[in-house]
Amino acid sequence: MNLKKTLVAAILAAGAAATPAFADVGVSIGIGIPVAPPPMVYEPVPPPPAYGYVWAPGYWAWNYNRYIWVRGRYVYGRPGYAWAPDRWEEHGGRWHHVSGNWQREEHGRGHGHGHGH
């Protein structure tokens, strides 16, 4: 299923890259945190509650003076969009949270998922 491959690729790209392809979106914490978030926590993905739901992976959230893990959850999918997970980006030695959000799928920017050229 191409949509599933696209979503998995989007999740992996957002989690692996410091500056993923999802620019100009999301909400970030303005002040920034001087301490990097801990490594991601592996969570097994449960079966979807119904057709059309997309897995939004867990992430570290800042709670007053420490990071807390927010468990992954299912969100209802949007045709033509992929879920860009919550992530932390470092700018000038401080970490800023960018909220998960929907990104329009970019067809033709495939990374070896059956595209010809």
C-alpha positions as CSV (number, residue, x, y, z in Angstrom):
1,M,0.0,0.0,0.0
2,N,1.7,3.2,-1.2
3,L,0.1,5.4,1.4
4,K,1.5,3.2,4.2
5,K,5.0,3.3,2.7
6,T,4.8,7.1,2.4
7,L,3.7,7.5,6.0
8,V,6.4,5.2,7.2
9,A,9.0,7.1,5.2
10,A,7.7,10.4,6.5
11,I,7.9,9.2,10.1
12,L,11.4,7.8,9.6
13,A,12.6,11.0,7.8
14,A,11.2,13.2,10.5
15,G,12.7,11.1,13.3
16,A,16.2,10.7,11.7
17,A,16.9,14.2,10.3
18,A,17.6,17.3,12.4
19,T,16.1,19.4,9.6
20,P,13.5,17.2,7.9
21,A,11.7,18.1,4.7
22,F,8.8,19.5,6.6
23,A,9.6,23.2,6.8
24,D,7.4,26.1,7.8
25,V,5.0,24.1,9.8
26,G,4.3,23.2,13.4
27,V,4.5,25.1,16.6
28,S,7.7,25.4,18.6
29,I,8.4,26.3,22.2
30,G,9.7,29.9,22.0
31,I,12.2,29.9,24.9
32,G,14.1,26.7,24.0
33,I,15.4,24.1,26.4
34,P,19.2,23.9,27.0
35,V,19.1,20.1,27.5
36,A,18.7,17.7,24.6
37,P,15.8,15.3,24.7
38,P,16.5,11.7,25.6
39,P,16.7,9.0,22.9
40,M,13.4,8.0,21.4
41,V,11.5,5.2,23.1
42,Y,10.6,2.1,21.0
43,E,6.8,1.5,21.2
44,P,5.2,-1.4,19.5
45,V,2.5,-0.1,17.2
46,P,-0.9,-1.6,18.0
47,P,-3.4,-2.5,15.3
48,P,-5.4,0.6,14.1
49,P,-8.8,1.0,15.8
50,A,-10.5,1.3,12.3
51,Y,-9.6,1.9,8.7
52,G,-8.3,5.4,8.0
53,Y,-6.3,5.9,11.2
54,V,-2.6,6.7,11.1
55,W,-0.1,6.1,13.9
56,A,1.4,9.2,15.5
57,P,4.6,8.0,17.3
58,G,5.3,9.0,20.9
59,Y,7.7,11.9,21.7
60,W,9.4,13.7,24.6
61,A,7.6,16.7,26.0
62,W,9.0,19.3,28.3
63,N,7.1,19.5,31.6
64,Y,8.3,22.4,33.8
65,N,11.9,21.2,34.5
66,R,12.1,17.7,32.9
67,Y,11.3,15.7,29.8
68,I,8.3,13.3,30.0
69,W,7.4,10.6,27.4
70,V,4.1,11.1,25.6
71,R,2.9,7.8,24.3
72,G,2.1,7.3,20.6
73,R,-1.5,7.3,19.5
74,Y,-3.7,6.9,16.4
75,V,-5.0,10.0,14.6
76,Y,-7.6,10.0,11.9
77,G,-5.9,10.2,8.5
78,R,-6.3,12.9,5.9
79,P,-6.2,11.8,2.2
80,G,-3.2,13.3,0.4
81,Y,-1.4,14.1,3.7
82,A,1.2,12.4,5.8
83,W,1.7,12.8,9.5
84,A,4.9,14.6,10.5
85,P,5.6,13.5,14.0
86,D,6.4,15.8,17.0
87,R,10.2,16.4,17.1
88,W,12.9,18.5,18.7
89,E,15.2,20.8,16.7
90,E,18.3,22.4,18.0
91,H,18.9,26.1,17.2
92,G,21.8,28.0,18.8
93,G,22.4,25.5,21.5
94,R,18.8,25.4,22.6
95,W,16.1,22.7,21.8
96,H,12.7,23.7,20.5
97,H,9.7,21.4,20.2
98,V,7.8,21.3,16.9
99,S,4.3,19.9,17.2
100,G,3.2,17.0,15.0
101,N,1.0,18.0,12.1
102,W,-0.3,17.1,8.7
103,Q,1.9,17.6,5.7
104,R,0.8,17.5,2.1
105,E,2.3,14.4,0.4
106,E,4.9,15.2,-2.2
107,H,4.6,12.8,-5.1
108,G,7.7,12.3,-7.1
109,R,10.1,12.8,-4.2
110,G,10.3,9.0,-3.6
111,H,13.2,7.3,-2.0
112,G,13.3,4.0,-3.7
113,H,9.6,3.1,-3.2
114,G,9.0,1.8,-6.7
115,H,9.4,5.0,-8.5
116,G,11.1,4.7,-11.9
117,H,13.5,7.7,-11.9
